[in-house]
Amino acid sequence: MSATPRPGIARRRVLAGLLLVPPAVSACSLGAGASEKEPESLIALADAARADAALAAAAIDREPDLAEQVQPLLDARTAHAMALDAEVARLDPARANDAPTADAAPADRPATLSRVRDAVLASGTDAATVALDLPAEQVGLVASVAACCNTYAETWRRRGEERATMAPVPESGVSTVDAMAAEALQDALTTEHAAVWSYSLALAFLSPERLDQARSDAEAHRLLRGATERTLTEIGVRPVSAQPAYATPQPVVDGLSAAELVIVAETDTLAAWRSVLERTTDRPLRQAALNALTKGTLRCAGWRAAVDSTPAIPVFPGR
């Protein structure tokens, strides 16, 4: 049973818990003309994807030992460009026959891994900024592109690259959450309950070297679950309760099946948070859902890498 959401709740009260760790997102609004600028924004993102792919290819040509690490990004950015081009053609059929610009990597500096990382971080930042103001039909796609790019940048940073500069999340504004958005939050909360339970089961089977990461990821889900519950309570909606237990896709009997279980749990939460993005036009709530999608993609990638699932980083997280 739920009550009618109260309008005009201050953003810091409603979403303070959800905005736990901001991804690489700059604070920018497309303004009143967003609908008119929509195809151009997507075209710019598609061009950036092609440029990133060209830079990644140049990095591999320059240093073939990078192929194992960089080829998945090249494939992902190529797929992003194709998906964005298809959406542009759907929005404006007159553009369907336009030949996309085939960008070559600029030759002013060597195509290093650090340079690729900086480029994909910038692309992720731009995609995340654009996503916050897009219609429901495009926001999921662009948010997934942003989460994928930011996860590559953060993964490579963790492997030894210098820390990237993260843009701050704005601290002012008012958030309203309507019934459709509240329902999407309830769905996300359901997956967070299941994720917490899945990690508690997996901890009994994972190998010792995986335990610290599992405990850290489980705590991230507990924090996000609690923040979501508080948000729903603030808007007058009773949060859905956790179940005593959940059905697993397969029996959990060892470290491998335990890792596969948490991959399923992470994948389910990604889909739920992408759905939140698609079912609200509220910018602060979209920002919170994008944060959850991005951080969840990073966790999911870690576990996919642990079981040698390729590509480790999902190309379109949440889809």
C-alpha positions in Angstrom: 0.0 0.0 0.0 1.3 3.4 -0.9 0.4 7.0 -0.3 0.3 9.8 -2.8 3.8 11.2 -3.2 4.3 14.6 -1.7 5.5 17.2 -4.3 8.4 19.6 -3.7 10.5 17.6 -1.3 13.9 19.1 -1.0 16.4 17.2 -3.0 18.9 17.0 -0.2 16.3 15.3 2.0 15.0 12.9 -0.6 18.2 11.9 -2.5 21.0 12.6 0.0 21.4 8.9 0.6 21.0 7.8 -3.1 23.8 10.2 -4.3 26.4 8.1 -2.5 29.3 8.2 -5.0 28.9 10.4 -8.1 30.3 9.1 -11.4 32.2 11.3 -13.8 29.3 13.6 -14.5 29.3 17.4 -14.9 26.4 19.5 -13.8 24.8 20.9 -17.0 21.2 21.3 -18.2 20.1 21.2 -21.8 17.5 23.8 -21.0 14.2 24.5 -22.6 15.4 23.6 -26.1 16.4 20.0 -25.2 13.9 18.3 -27.5 15.1 20.3 -30.5 18.8 19.5 -29.7 18.2 15.9 -29.1 19.4 14.4 -32.4 22.4 16.7 -32.4 23.3 15.6 -28.9 23.1 11.9 -30.0 25.1 12.7 -33.2 27.8 14.2 -31.1 27.9 11.2 -28.8 28.1 8.8 -31.8 31.0 10.9 -33.3 32.8 10.7 -29.9 32.3 6.9 -29.9 33.9 6.6 -33.3 36.7 8.9 -32.3 37.3 6.7 -29.2 37.3 3.6 -31.3 39.8 5.1 -33.7 42.0 6.1 -30.8 41.8 2.7 -29.3 42.7 1.1 -32.7 45.7 3.4 -33.0 46.8 2.5 -29.4 46.7 -1.2 -30.4 48.7 -0.5 -33.6 51.3 1.4 -31.6 51.6 -1.2 -28.8 50.1 -4.6 -29.8 50.4 -5.9 -26.2 47.5 -3.6 -25.4 45.1 -5.5 -27.6 43.7 -7.8 -24.9 43.0 -4.8 -22.7 41.8 -2.3 -25.3 40.1 -4.4 -27.9 36.9 -4.8 -25.8 36.7 -1.0 -25.5 37.1 -0.6 -29.2 34.3 -3.1 -29.8 32.1 -1.4 -27.2 32.6 2.1 -28.6 31.9 0.7 -32.1 28.6 -0.8 -30.8 27.8 2.5 -29.1 28.2 4.4 -32.3 26.0 2.0 -34.2 23.2 2.1 -31.6 23.3 5.9 -31.4 23.3 6.2 -35.2 20.2 3.9 -35.3 18.4 6.1 -32.8 19.3 9.3 -34.7 17.9 7.7 -37.9 14.7 6.7 -36.0 14.2 10.2 -34.7 15.0 11.8 -38.1 14.6 9.4 -41.0 16.1 11.9 -43.3 19.5 11.3 -41.7 19.3 7.5 -42.2 21.4 7.6 -45.4 23.9 10.1 -44.1 27.4 8.5 -43.9 28.8 8.7 -40.4 32.1 10.6 -40.0 35.0 8.1 -39.9 37.2 9.8 -37.4 40.9 9.0 -37.4 43.0 9.3 -34.2 44.7 12.7 -34.1 48.4 12.3 -34.7 49.6 15.2 -32.5 50.4 12.9 -29.6 51.0 9.1 -29.3 48.0 7.0 -28.8 48.8 5.8 -25.3 46.5 3.9 -22.9 46.4 7.0 -20.7 45.2 9.0 -23.6 42.5 6.4 -24.5 41.4 6.5 -20.9 41.1 10.3 -20.8 39.1 10.2 -24.0 36.7 7.6 -22.8 36.3 9.4 -19.5 35.4 12.6 -21.3 32.9 10.6 -23.4 31.3 9.1 -20.3 31.0 12.5 -18.7 29.4 14.0 -21.8 27.0 11.0 -22.2 26.0 11.2 -18.5 25.3 14.9 -18.7 23.2 14.5 -21.9 21.3 11.5 -20.4 19.8 13.4 -17.5 17.6 15.5 -19.8 16.6 13.1 -22.5 13.2 11.6 -23.1 12.5 8.1 -21.8 13.0 6.6 -25.2 16.7 7.6 -25.3 17.8 8.0 -21.7 18.4 4.3 -21.1 20.6 3.9 -24.1 22.7 7.0 -23.3 22.9 6.2 -19.6 24.2 2.7 -20.5 26.8 4.2 -22.8 27.9 6.6 -20.0 28.1 3.7 -17.4 30.2 1.6 -19.8 32.6 4.4 -20.6 33.0 5.5 -17.0 33.6 1.9 -15.9 36.4 1.5 -18.4 38.0 4.7 -17.2 37.7 3.7 -13.5 39.0 0.2 -14.2 42.1 1.4 -15.9 42.6 4.0 -13.3 42.6 1.2 -10.7 45.2 -0.6 -12.7 47.7 2.1 -12.1 46.7 5.1 -14.1 46.5 8.5 -12.4 43.2 9.4 -10.7 40.7 11.1 -12.9 39.0 14.3 -11.9 35.4 13.7 -11.1 32.9 16.5 -11.7 30.8 17.4 -8.6 27.1 16.6 -8.2 25.1 19.8 -7.9 23.8 20.5 -4.4 20.6 22.5 -4.9 17.2 22.0 -6.4 13.9 20.4 -5.7 12.9 16.8 -6.4 9.5 15.4 -7.0 8.8 11.7 -7.5 5.6 10.7 -9.2 3.8 7.3 -8.9 5.5 5.8 -11.9 9.0 6.7 -10.6 8.0 5.4 -7.1 7.1 2.1 -8.7 10.4 2.0 -10.5 12.2 2.7 -7.2 10.3 -0.2 -5.6 11.4 -2.5 -8.3 15.0 -1.3 -7.8 14.6 -1.9 -4.0 13.4 -5.4 -4.7 16.6 -6.2 -6.7 18.7 -4.6 -4.0 17.1 -6.9 -1.4 17.9 -9.8 -3.6 21.5 -8.6 -4.1 22.1 -8.4 -0.4 20.8 -11.9 0.1 22.8 -13.2 -2.8 26.1 -11.8 -1.4 25.3 -13.3 2.0 25.0 -16.7 0.4 28.0 -16.3 -1.9 30.3 -15.4 1.0 30.0 -18.9 2.3 31.4 -20.4 -0.9 33.8 -17.8 -2.4 37.5 -18.4 -2.2 39.4 -16.4 0.4 40.9 -14.0 -2.1 37.4 -12.9 -3.2 36.0 -12.3 0.2 37.1 -8.7 0.8 35.6 -7.6 -2.6 32.4 -9.5 -1.9 32.0 -7.9 1.6 32.7 -4.4 0.1 30.2 -5.0 -2.7 27.6 -6.3 -0.3 28.0 -3.2 1.9 27.5 -1.0 -1.2 24.2 -2.8 -1.8 23.2 -2.5 1.8 23.8 1.3 1.7 22.0 1.7 -1.5 19.1 -0.4 -0.2 18.8 1.7 2.9 19.0 5.0 0.9 16.3 3.8 -1.4 14.1 2.8 1.6 14.5 6.2 3.1 13.7 7.9 -0.2 10.5 6.0 -0.6 9.5 6.7 3.0 10.2 10.4 2.5 7.8 10.5 -0.4 5.0 8.7 1.4 5.5 5.2 -0.1 5.9 2.2 2.1 9.1 0.4 0.9 8.8 -3.2 -0.2 10.1 -5.7 2.3 12.8 -8.3 1.6 11.9 -11.9 1.2 13.3 -14.6 3.6 15.1 -16.2 0.7 15.3 -16.1 -3.1 15.5 -18.7 -5.8 18.9 -19.0 -7.4 19.3 -19.7 -11.2 21.4 -22.7 -10.3 22.6 -24.4 -7.1 25.4 -22.6 -5.3 27.9 -25.2 -4.4 31.4 -23.7 -4.9 33.3 -20.5 -5.6 32.4 -20.4 -9.3 28.7 -20.8 -8.8 28.8 -18.2 -6.0 30.5 -15.7 -8.3 28.0 -16.4 -11.0 25.2 -15.8 -8.6 26.4 -12.3 -7.7 26.8 -11.6 -11.4 23.1 -12.3 -11.8 22.3 -10.2 -8.8 24.4 -7.3 -10.2 22.9 -7.6 -13.6 19.4 -7.5 -12.2 20.1 -4.3 -10.3 21.6 -2.7 -13.4 18.3 -3.4 -15.3 16.3 -2.0 -12.4 18.3 1.2 -12.1 18.2 1.8 -15.9 14.4 1.4 -15.6 14.3 4.1 -13.0 16.1 6.4 -15.5 13.5 5.6 -18.1 10.5 6.0 -15.9 11.1 9.5 -14.5 11.9 12.9 -15.9 13.0 14.2 -12.5 16.6 15.2 -12.9 17.9 14.6 -9.3 16.3 11.1 -9.3 17.9 10.4 -12.7 21.2 11.5 -11.3 20.9 9.1 -8.4 19.8 6.2 -10.7 22.8 7.0 -13.0 25.1 6.8 -10.0 23.7 3.5 -9.1 24.0 2.2 -12.7 27.6 3.3 -13.0 28.8 1.9 -9.7 26.9 -1.3 -10.3 28.5 -1.7 -13.7 31.9 -1.4 -12.1 31.0 -4.1 -9.5 29.5 -6.4 -12.2 32.6 -6.0 -14.4 34.8 -7.1 -11.5 32.9 -10.3 -11.0 32.6 -11.0 -14.7 36.4 -10.7 -15.0 36.7 -13.1 -12.0 35.0 -15.8 -14.0 36.6 -14.9 -17.3 33.4 -13.7 -18.9 34.0 -11.6 -21.9 33.7 -8.7 -22.3 34.1 -8.1 -18.6 32.5 -4.7 -18.9 29.0 -4.9 -20.3 28.6 -2.9 -23.5 25.1 -1.7 -22.6 24.7 -2.0 -18.9 21.1 -2.6 -17.8 19.8 -3.6 -21.2 
